[in-house]
Every structure is written in C-alpha cells, then in structure tokens.
C-alpha cells in the first residue's frame, strides 16, 4: 500500500524534466489560449489530495466564458495537454505522476469508510489506471475501483507502464473517447472489488 521506496523522488525528477522539455509548449499554448478570448490562461479547480488536504489543481483553460470548449480546448483535451500545468502540482507535492484520479470534494460523500481511507492514503495522480483504462463516460464507481486496484498493486514498473500508455493515448489524441476500457492485464488478473 505504501508504494515503492523512491516514488516521491521519481515524481520530482520526472516532473522537473517534463517542465523543462515542454516549456516551449507552455509558451505557445499560453499565447493561443489568451488570443482566443483574452481570458485567463489557467483553470483552477479544488481537488482532494492525500490525507484529505484540499488543493487547487491546475489546467490550461479549454472553455470560454459560455462554458463551450474552444477550438484550442478541443486539441488540448484530446491530447491531455491541458493537464501539463499539473506538473507544478506534482512538484509542490499535491499530486503524484501516477496515482488514483484526483477527486472533487463532492465525490467524497458517497465513499464508504474503507474506500475513503484508501482513496486518501496516497497522492492522486496526473495519470493512473482509471485515467488510462476507464473512458470519459465510465461510472465513478468503476474509476474508483481502478484507483483502489492501483493502490494495492503500485510499483515502479506499473508506474512506468501507465506513463508510457498515457503518452501513447496522448500521441493518438484519444483522451476524449467515451470508452477506452478494453481491460488491462492487471485488471484481468485481479478482481475489481
């Protein structure tokens, strides 16, 4: 349950490299987002992290003032580039590179005591089993199951595998499809309870 020994160091190293490598994209996206409607570049949303601590999760803004997805926003969402600012959340220690899906405060109340304890025992992730294997329209219960499955099986190898799968989905621009759930090897070997 505690994860592998150097998970936090792995997060800091990978997020630092990520910020440096993608910095030109940050500059480009900032210019394009601002030029669309002169609105803010970043979108902040309150999420619940490890031990129940609240934090502001960052994203590049993908919607206009009328809550409509912008042309730039469609690209950002389909490639998950809207989530690049979460590298800063990782560096601050609010998130991990891989972990259960970050939840909004309203999602806490339906959780049972054991689910809640598990959910709040580790940092939420930029990516994870729920993000990779569950589609955008998957039930919250299914996403929670994947999060718990990850927590019970976390390892450096699993994190690397999920990061590589996430990169592949980003390259293909398939983050916005409704159902990506073809089942993982781990999910097939482990009962989702």
Secondary structure, 3 states (H helix, E strand, C coil): CCCCCCHHHHHHHHHHHHHHHHHHHHHHHHHHHHHHHCCCCEEEEEEECHHHCEEEEEEECCECCCCCECHHHHHHHHHCHHHCCHHHHHHHCCEEEECCECECHHHCCCCCHHHHHHHCCCCEEEECHHHHHCCCCCCHHHHHHHHHHHHHHCCHHHHHHHHHHHHHHHHHCCCCCCCCCCCCHHHHHCCCC
